[in-house]
Amino acid sequence: MSLDDARAPAAPARPKRGWPRAAALFGLLLVTSIFRPEVLVGVPFVFLGGALGLRRVSVFLLAALAVAVAAAGAARDGLWYIERGWAVLVAGCFAALTLRSPATAFSRRALGALAAATALVVPLFVTRHGAWGAVDDAVRDHMVGSARSALDALTLLRGGQALPSTVVTAIYETVETQASVFPALLGISTLCGLGVAWWLYVRVALGSDQGVGPLRDFRFNDHLVWLFIGGVLLLVGAWGDGLPRVGANAVVFMGALYALRGAAVILFLSGGMSRFGYALVAVGMVFMMPFILGGALVIGLGDTWLDVRGKVGSLAA
């Protein structure tokens, strides 16, 4: 369930099952994805196969299927090209980093690929007037259209009876909030897509299900805390119209990473959780999501300075 410590093609040292981690990543991808999930998984898989080699017939067949799925689409509108362009850019960066440093932890390569792709895209939006507005409008229209389709389906399930106006208003307000932070959601879903694609490649090409490491080992560069702090300052400060939105996206993206890091610390200190424990957490997320995520976020931020797992490991040694 993590984005961490999946080493490049090598026999796993742990006999534990790895598919639940990939399944959890795919579930998180479905929840946070603004773009089509199959594109965010299929395109990186194709690039990994091309860069690292199609070592088995099954890899070739799966890569061919990924190409067919990624190329599919009823309407070749602007969003269709935006989705695939972004996926190709991130996949290329991830494959290049994997070739350059195959022994580097997956989380570092994935975050590096995301940072590199963002650094390549931002100048385009800065130098070309109206480019960002076109992308923003396309994504917003797509999200509003999806919400409208979902409302129509719910109305049909209710036998044609219209939904309460409060429910409709709440749904559209949620969509507007998600549209304003869609870059952060895209960053999270992109990391999840890379994780699923990397796990699939390692599983199919090498026969290992340890492509993605356990959540308890998840960590990232401590200096990224300044991105979170800068986002908070931009969000709360009176900096104009655009900068608060930039801050909100930084806070949402880094907040998700720090919440995962907090969960990793809890799992490390508790020695793991049973299936019943995970079920309780899932139920708690339904009723107390803000409190659980907030607590995990605080623990993750604290681990930046305390390094609880490192100190425990030193004491144990």
C-alpha positions in Angstrom: 0.0 0.0 0.0 3.0 2.2 -0.2 5.0 4.1 -2.8 8.2 3.1 -1.2 11.4 1.0 -1.4 10.6 -1.1 -4.4 14.0 -1.8 -5.7 14.6 -2.2 -9.4 14.5 -5.6 -11.0 16.0 -8.0 -8.4 14.8 -11.0 -6.6 12.8 -10.0 -3.5 14.2 -10.6 -0.1 10.9 -10.9 1.6 8.4 -13.8 1.1 5.4 -11.6 1.9 2.6 -11.0 -0.6 2.8 -7.8 -2.5 -0.4 -7.8 -4.5 -2.5 -6.1 -1.7 -0.2 -3.1 -1.9 -0.7 -2.8 -5.7 -4.5 -3.3 -5.2 -4.5 -0.5 -2.6 -2.6 1.8 -4.9 -5.1 1.1 -7.7 -8.0 1.8 -5.4 -6.4 5.1 -4.4 -5.9 5.8 -8.1 -9.6 5.3 -8.8 -10.5 7.7 -6.0 -8.2 10.5 -6.9 -7.9 10.2 -10.6 -8.9 13.1 -12.8 -7.5 11.5 -15.9 -8.4 8.0 -17.1 -6.8 5.4 -14.7 -6.0 3.0 -17.5 -3.9 5.7 -19.3 -1.9 6.5 -16.1 -1.1 2.8 -15.7 -0.9 1.6 -19.3 1.4 4.3 -20.8 4.1 3.9 -18.0 3.9 0.1 -18.4 4.6 0.4 -22.1 7.6 2.7 -21.5 9.0 0.4 -18.9 8.7 -2.5 -21.3 10.5 -0.6 -24.0 13.2 0.7 -21.7 13.9 -2.4 -19.6 13.0 -5.0 -22.2 10.1 -7.2 -23.1 11.6 -10.2 -21.4 8.6 -12.5 -21.7 5.8 -13.0 -24.2 3.4 -12.0 -21.5 5.0 -8.6 -21.1 4.7 -8.0 -24.9 1.1 -9.0 -24.9 0.3 -6.9 -21.9 2.1 -3.9 -23.4 0.2 -4.3 -26.6 -3.1 -4.4 -24.7 -2.0 -1.3 -22.8 -1.3 0.5 -26.1 -4.7 -0.4 -27.4 -6.5 0.7 -24.2 -4.5 4.0 -24.0 -5.3 4.8 -27.7 -9.0 4.1 -27.2 -11.5 6.9 -26.7 -14.8 7.8 -28.1 -14.0 11.5 -28.5 -10.6 12.8 -29.5 -11.1 16.1 -27.9 -8.5 18.3 -26.2 -8.7 16.4 -22.9 -7.9 13.2 -24.7 -4.6 14.6 -25.9 -3.8 16.2 -22.6 -4.3 12.9 -20.7 -2.0 11.0 -23.0 0.5 13.8 -23.3 0.9 14.0 -19.6 1.1 10.2 -19.2 3.8 10.0 -21.9 5.8 12.8 -20.3 5.7 11.2 -16.8 6.3 7.7 -18.2 9.4 8.8 -20.1 10.9 10.6 -17.1 10.2 7.5 -14.9 11.8 5.1 -17.4 14.8 7.4 -17.8 15.3 7.6 -14.0 14.9 3.8 -13.7 17.6 3.2 -16.4 19.9 5.7 -14.7 19.5 4.5 -11.2 17.8 1.1 -11.2 18.6 0.4 -7.5 17.0 3.6 -6.3 13.8 3.3 -4.2 10.6 3.5 -6.2 9.3 6.5 -4.3 12.3 8.6 -5.1 12.1 7.7 -8.8 8.4 8.3 -8.9 8.6 11.7 -7.2 11.6 12.6 -9.4 9.7 11.7 -12.5 6.7 13.8 -11.3 9.0 16.8 -10.5 10.7 16.5 -13.9 7.5 16.3 -15.8 6.1 19.3 -13.9 9.3 21.3 -14.6 8.9 20.6 -18.3 5.2 21.6 -18.4 5.2 24.8 -16.3 7.3 26.8 -18.8 4.8 25.9 -21.5 2.0 27.4 -19.5 4.1 30.5 -18.6 5.2 31.3 -22.1 2.0 30.5 -24.0 -0.8 32.8 -23.1 -4.1 31.0 -22.5 -2.6 27.5 -22.4 -3.3 27.0 -18.7 -6.8 28.4 -19.0 -7.7 26.0 -21.8 -6.5 23.0 -19.7 -8.2 24.2 -16.6 -11.5 24.7 -18.5 -11.3 21.3 -20.2 -10.7 19.5 -16.9 -13.5 21.5 -15.2 -16.0 20.8 -18.0 -15.1 17.1 -17.9 -15.6 16.9 -14.1 -18.9 18.8 -14.3 -20.1 16.5 -17.1 -19.1 13.4 -15.1 -21.1 14.7 -12.1 -24.1 15.5 -14.3 -24.0 11.9 -15.7 -23.8 10.5 -12.2 -26.8 12.6 -11.1 -28.8 11.4 -14.1 -27.9 7.8 -13.2 -29.0 8.3 -9.6 -32.2 9.8 -10.8 -32.9 6.8 -13.0 -32.3 4.5 -10.0 -34.8 6.4 -8.0 -37.4 5.8 -10.7 -37.2 9.2 -12.2 -37.6 11.0 -8.9 -35.3 14.0 -8.7 -32.7 14.2 -6.0 -33.1 16.7 -3.2 -31.7 20.1 -4.2 -29.3 20.1 -1.2 -27.7 16.9 -2.4 -27.3 18.3 -5.9 -25.8 21.5 -4.6 -23.4 19.6 -2.4 -22.2 17.4 -5.3 -21.6 20.4 -7.5 -19.8 22.3 -4.8 -17.6 19.2 -4.2 -16.8 19.1 -7.9 -15.8 22.8 -7.9 -13.5 22.2 -5.0 -11.9 19.2 -6.7 -11.5 21.1 -9.9 -9.6 23.9 -8.1 -7.1 21.3 -6.7 -7.0 19.0 -9.7 -3.2 19.4 -10.2 -2.7 18.0 -6.7 -5.1 15.2 -7.3 -3.4 14.5 -10.7 0.0 14.4 -8.9 -1.3 11.8 -6.4 -3.0 9.7 -9.0 0.1 9.8 -11.2 2.2 8.4 -8.4 -0.3 5.7 -7.9 -0.4 4.9 -11.6 3.4 4.7 -11.7 3.3 2.3 -8.7 0.8 0.0 -10.3 2.6 0.0 -13.6 6.0 -0.7 -11.9 4.4 -3.5 -9.8 2.9 -5.0 -13.0 6.2 -4.9 -14.9 8.2 -6.5 -12.0 5.4 -9.1 -11.6 5.1 -10.1 -15.2 8.7 -9.6 -16.4 10.5 -11.0 -13.3 7.8 -13.1 -11.5 8.2 -11.1 -8.3 5.3 -9.5 -6.5 7.5 -7.2 -4.4 7.6 -4.3 -6.9 6.1 -2.0 -4.3 7.3 -2.2 -0.8 5.4 -2.1 2.5 3.7 1.1 3.7 5.7 1.0 7.0 8.9 1.8 5.0 7.4 4.8 3.1 9.5 8.0 3.4 10.7 10.8 1.2 13.1 13.7 1.2 12.7 15.7 4.4 13.3 19.0 2.5 9.9 18.6 0.8 8.5 20.0 4.1 9.3 23.4 2.7 6.9 22.8 -0.2 4.2 22.2 2.4 5.1 25.2 4.5 5.3 27.4 1.4 1.8 26.1 0.3 0.4 27.1 3.7 1.8 30.6 3.5 0.4 31.1 0.0 -2.9 29.7 1.0 -3.4 31.9 4.1 -1.7 35.1 2.7 -3.4 37.8 0.6 -1.2 37.2 -2.5 -3.8 37.8 -5.2 -6.1 35.4 -7.1 -3.7 32.8 -8.5 -1.2 32.2 -5.7 -3.7 30.9 -3.0 -4.8 28.2 -5.5 -1.1 27.2 -6.0 -0.8 27.0 -2.2 -3.9 24.9 -1.9 -2.6 22.4 -4.4 0.8 22.2 -2.6 -1.0 21.6 0.7 -3.3 18.9 -0.7 -0.5 17.1 -2.5 2.1 17.2 0.3 -0.7 16.7 2.9 -1.5 13.3 1.3 2.2 12.3 1.3 2.6 13.3 4.9 -0.6 11.4 5.9 0.8 8.3 4.2 4.1 8.9 6.1 2.2 9.2 9.4 0.4 5.9 8.6 3.8 4.3 7.9 5.1 5.5 11.3 2.1 4.1 13.1 2.4 0.7 11.3 6.1 0.6 12.1 5.6 1.3 15.8 2.6 -1.1 16.1 4.3 -3.9 14.3 1.6 -4.1 11.7 -2.1 -4.5 11.6 -4.5 -7.5 11.2 -7.3 -7.6 8.6 -9.7 -6.7 11.4 -7.6 -3.6 12.1 -7.7 -2.5 8.5 -11.4 -3.0 8.5 -11.8 -0.8 11.5 -9.7 1.9 9.9 -11.8 1.6 6.7 -15.0 2.1 8.8 -13.4 5.0 10.7 -12.5 6.7 7.4 -16.2 6.7 6.5 -17.3 8.5 9.7 -14.2 10.3 11.0 -12.0 10.9 7.9 -10.9 14.4 8.7 -9.7 13.4 12.2 -7.9 10.3 11.0 -6.2 12.1 8.1 -5.4 15.0 10.3 -3.8 12.9 12.9 -1.7 11.0 10.3 -0.7 14.3 8.8 0.6 15.6 12.1 2.5 12.4 12.8 4.0 12.4 9.3 5.1 16.0 9.7 6.6 15.3 13.1 8.6 12.4 11.6 10.4 14.9 9.4 12.3 16.2 12.4 12.0 13.2 14.9 12.8 10.4 12.5 11.1 7.9 14.8 11.9 4.8 12.7 15.5 5.7 12.3 16.0 6.2 16.1 14.2 3.0 16.9 16.4 1.2 14.4 19.5 2.7 16.0 18.4 1.7 19.4 17.6 -1.8 18.3 21.1 -2.1 16.7 
